[in-house]
Amino acid sequence: MANRDPYAALRIKEFNIFLALRFVLVFAWSMQFIVVEWQVYSLTKDPLSLGLIGLMEIIPALGMALFAGHIVDQKEKRNLFLLIIALFSLISLGLFFISSDSISWDKKTILYSIYAFVFFGGLLRSFFGPTIFSLIALIVPKKVYPNAATWSSSTWQMASILGPAIGGFTINWIGVHWSLCIIFILVMIALFLGSLISRKPVMNPKIGEPVLQSLKEGVRFVFNTKAILGALTLDMVAVLFGGAVALLPIFAQDILKVGSEGFGILRAAPAVGAFLTMLITAYIPISKNAGLKLLVAIFGFGLSIIAFGLSTIFWVSVVALFFSGVTDGVSMVIRQTILQLKTPDHMRGRVASVNTMFVGSSNELGAFESGVTAKLMGTVTAVVFGGSMTILTVLTTGVISPTFRKLDLESDLEAHEKSE
């Protein structure tokens, strides 16, 4: 059976090009994010300034999400992706320019400029998820789509591991300015790789459909599909209250006192755990009893966040973040499998946009929540509070939603195999 072959998607040449493109792009994006975090906190020494980075990104990402999904469903995916990458390169180039020592701007002007570029990045972020989600489905046949999504997510996790780690090291070795130069070069490489992918057909039969009608159809589909709605809501709340990663510069500089290299290790630890989980699930599917497994995974995520917040020992903190990544990886695989199996081709852009609103943007909103609570109640207390709220959410969901607790995806996978 194709979806049981762990290498099924990797046998498709164009999918391998896509994986290389995604790796380079996510590597650059994640590296840029922590370089910006480091620079902002170095300028301000204020935890709220880190929260504002998340706020500056979530405002446009949320505001544009549904409209972005509509555009993605209406447009040819390869060229749209190339345009998004090209615009991202302008952000990297701008950040490289304003980080130069030759710039005589005052700290406040530099800070506001960084926030402006982050805001522009939020606009692009609203298009990235829907475009990638839709493009994968046009590169591989449906019978190997779950396997392709697993490898794609694994690639994303590997890039998320190496991007922050290398970013932490390059800040120490060559400084913020030249770290941003490396990021710009990587984005150019991603643009070249994207050009090697062929143009794809537009699957939406309703080209030219009124925007409002299109958006209503996408939202209605998500809210009427209980498996999708339950998974997105649960993960959104967990990510919202478990946003300890946004406070890592404070832990690295002021609590654990491990500098920029330690910051890179801390930032990469969750991605290492999630990446290993992705590789394991390529061989051992976790679709059976998916609802219960998702609840257990997010419960474990909350425990890991609490352990991290209470730790004052560097390697204990690294291990806690590693296990937060393991549990988050399980959650991601289950959520993506639900989306893959339940979403029709012509609505992938809009459904992925709703996913971005629920889960993707909750990362930035979680960063803002963490910054605010750290300002009000202290950094450690804020992290423990977030982990506790995550656990409370899981327990509440498990009690009030027995249907979701019993969710099983095996029959959906078998139906996809027979349809090919």
Residue pairs with C-beta under 8 A, 6 or more apart in sequence:
1 417
2 8
2 141
2 143
2 144
2 147
2 417
2 420
3 143
3 144
3 145
3 146
3 147
3 413
3 416
3 417
4 285
5 144
5 147
6 147
6 282
6 283
8 144
8 147
8 148
9 15
9 140
9 144
9 147
9 148
9 151
10 16
10 151
12 139
12 140
12 144
12 148
14 139
14 197
14 198
15 136
15 139
15 140
15 148
15 151
17 193
17 196
17 197
18 135
18 136
18 139
18 152
18 197
19 151
19 152
19 155
20 193
21 190
21 193
21 194
21 197
22 132
22 152
22 155
22 156
22 159
23 155
23 156
23 158
23 159
24 159
24 186
24 187
24 189
24 190
24 193
25 85
25 88
25 159
25 186
25 187
25 190
26 155
26 156
26 159
26 160
26 163
27 159
27 162
27 163
27 166
27 186
28 92
28 163
28 183
28 186
28 187
28 190
29 88
29 163
30 159
30 160
30 163
30 164
30 167
31 163
31 164
31 166
31 167
31 170
31 179
31 182
31 183
31 186
32 91
32 92
32 95
32 167
32 180
32 183
33 164
34 163
34 164
34 167
34 168
34 263
34 264
34 267
35 95
35 167
35 170
35 171
35 176
35 179
35 180
35 183
36 53
36 95
36 114
36 118
37 50
37 53
37 246
37 248
37 249
38 167
38 168
38 171
38 176
38 249
38 260
38 263
39 99
39 114
39 176
40 49
40 50
40 53
40 111
40 114
41 47
41 49
41 50
41 249
41 250
41 253
43 49
43 107
43 110
43 111
44 107
44 111
46 375
47 247
47 250
47 371
47 374
47 375
47 379
48 371
48 372
48 374
48 375
49 111
49 371
50 246
50 247
50 249
50 250
50 367
50 370
50 371
51 246
51 367
51 368
51 369
51 370
51 371
51 372
51 374
51 375
52 115
52 368
52 371
53 115
53 118
53 246
53 364
53 367
54 243
54 246
54 363
54 364
54 365
54 366
54 367
54 368
54 371
55 364
55 365
55 367
55 368
56 115
56 116
56 118
56 119
56 122
57 118
57 119
57 121
57 122
57 125
57 364
58 122
58 361
58 364
58 365
58 368
59 119
59 122
60 119
60 120
60 122
60 123
60 125
60 126
61 122
61 123
61 125
61 126
61 356
61 360
61 361
61 364
62 126
62 357
62 361
63 126
64 122
64 123
64 126
64 127
65 126
65 353
65 354
65 356
65 357
65 361
66 215
66 218
66 219
66 350
66 353
66 354
66 357
67 126
67 211
67 215
68 126
68 127
68 130
68 349
68 353
68 356
69 130
69 215
69 218
69 349
69 350
69 351
69 352
69 353
69 354
70 211
70 214
70 215
70 218
70 349
70 350
70 353
71 80
71 127
71 349
72 80
72 127
72 130
72 131
72 134
72 348
72 349
72 350
72 352
72 353
73 130
73 134
73 204
73 214
73 346
73 347
73 348
73 349
73 350
74 202
74 204
74 207
74 208
74 209
74 214
75 202
76 199
76 200
76 201
76 202
77 131
77 134
77 135
77 138
77 200
78 135
78 194
78 197
78 198
78 199
78 200
79 199
80 127
80 131
81 131
81 132
81 135
81 194
81 197
82 191
82 194
82 195
84 124
84 127
84 128
84 131
85 187
85 190
85 191
85 194
86 191
87 120
87 124
88 121
88 124
88 187
89 184
89 187
89 188
89 191
90 120
91 117
91 120
91 121
91 124
92 180
92 183
92 184
92 187
93 184
94 113
94 117
95 114
95 117
95 180
95 183
96 177
96 180
96 181
96 183
96 184
97 103
98 105
98 110
98 113
98 114
99 110
99 176
99 177
99 180
100 177
101 177
103 110
105 113
122 364
125 356
125 360
126 353
126 356
129 352
129 353
129 355
129 356
129 360
130 348
130 349
130 350
130 352
130 353
130 356
131 349
132 152
132 352
133 339
133 348
133 349
133 351
133 352
133 355
134 348
134 349
134 352
135 197
135 200
136 145
136 148
136 149
136 152
137 145
137 345
137 348
138 200
138 201
138 203
139 148
139 197
139 200
140 148
141 420
142 416
142 419
142 420
143 416
143 417
143 419
143 420
145 340
145 416
146 337
146 340
146 341
146 413
146 416
147 282
149 336
149 337
149 340
150 278
150 281
150 282
150 333
150 336
151 282
153 278
153 332
153 333
153 336
154 275
154 278
154 279
154 282
157 271
157 274
157 275
157 278
157 329
158 271
158 275
160 268
160 271
160 274
160 275
161 268
161 271
161 272
161 275
162 268
164 264
164 267
164 268
164 271
165 264
165 265
165 267
165 268
166 264
167 179
167 264
167 267
168 260
168 261
168 262
168 263
168 264
168 265
168 267
168 268
169 260
169 261
169 264
170 178
170 179
170 182
171 179
171 260
171 264
172 259
172 260
172 261
203 345
203 346
204 346
205 346
206 214
206 346
214 350
215 350
217 347
217 350
218 347
218 350
218 351
218 353
218 354
219 350
219 354
221 343
221 347
221 350
221 351
222 228
222 229
222 232
222 351
222 354
223 229
225 342
226 403
226 404
227 338
227 342
227 404
227 407
228 338
228 339
228 342
228 343
228 351
230 291
230 397
230 401
230 404
230 407
231 294
231 334
231 335
231 338
231 339
232 335
232 354
232 355
232 358
232 359
233 358
234 294
234 295
234 298
234 393
234 394
234 397
234 404
235 298
235 331
235 335
235 358
235 359
235 362
236 358
236 359
236 362
237 362
237 389
237 390
237 393
238 298
238 301
238 302
238 331
238 390
238 393
238 394
239 359
239 362
239 363
239 366
240 362
240 365
240 366
240 369
241 366
241 369
241 385
241 386
241 387
241 389
241 390
241 393
242 301
242 302
242 305
242 324
242 366
242 386
242 387
242 390
243 363
243 365
243 366
243 367
243 369
243 370
243 386
244 305
244 308
244 309
244 324
244 370
244 383
244 386
244 387
245 267
245 270
245 321
245 367
246 366
246 367
246 368
246 370
246 371
247 370
247 371
247 374
247 379
247 382
247 383
248 263
248 266
248 267
249 263
250 374
250 379
251 266
251 317
251 379
252 258
252 259
252 260
252 262
252 263
252 266
253 259
253 263
254 379
255 312
255 379
255 380
256 262
256 266
256 312
256 313
256 314
256 317
258 265
258 266
258 314
262 314
265 318
266 317
266 318
266 321
269 318
269 319
269 321
269 322
269 325
270 321
270 322
270 324
270 325
270 328
271 325
272 322
272 325
273 321
273 322
273 323
273 324
273 325
273 326
273 327
273 328
273 329
274 325
274 326
274 328
274 329
274 332
275 325
275 329
276 326
276 329
277 325
277 326
277 329
277 330
277 333
278 329
278 332
278 333
281 329
281 330
281 333
285 413
286 293
286 330
286 333
286 334
287 334
287 337
287 408
287 409
287 410
287 412
287 413
288 408
288 409
288 410
289 406
289 407
289 408
290 334
290 337
290 338
290 407
290 408
290 409
291 404
291 405
291 406
291 407
291 408
292 405
292 406
292 407
293 330
293 334
294 330
294 331
294 334
294 335
294 407
295 394
295 397
295 398
295 405
297 327
297 328
297 330
297 331
297 334
298 327
298 331
298 390
298 393
298 394
299 390
299 391
299 394
299 395
300 323
300 326
300 327
301 324
301 327
301 328
301 331
301 390
302 387
302 388
302 389
302 390
302 391
302 394
303 387
303 391
304 320
304 321
304 323
304 324
304 327
304 387
305 320
305 324
305 383
305 384
305 386
305 387
305 390
306 383
306 384
306 387
306 388
306 391
307 316
307 320
307 323
308 317
308 320
308 321
308 324
308 383
308 387
309 380
309 381
309 382
309 383
309 384
309 386
309 387
310 380
310 384
311 317
311 320
334 409
335 355
335 359
337 409
338 409
339 351
339 352
339 355
341 409
341 412
341 413
341 416
342 412
343 351
366 386
369 386
370 382
370 383
370 386
373 381
373 382
373 385
373 386
374 382
374 383
376 382
377 385
397 404
398 405
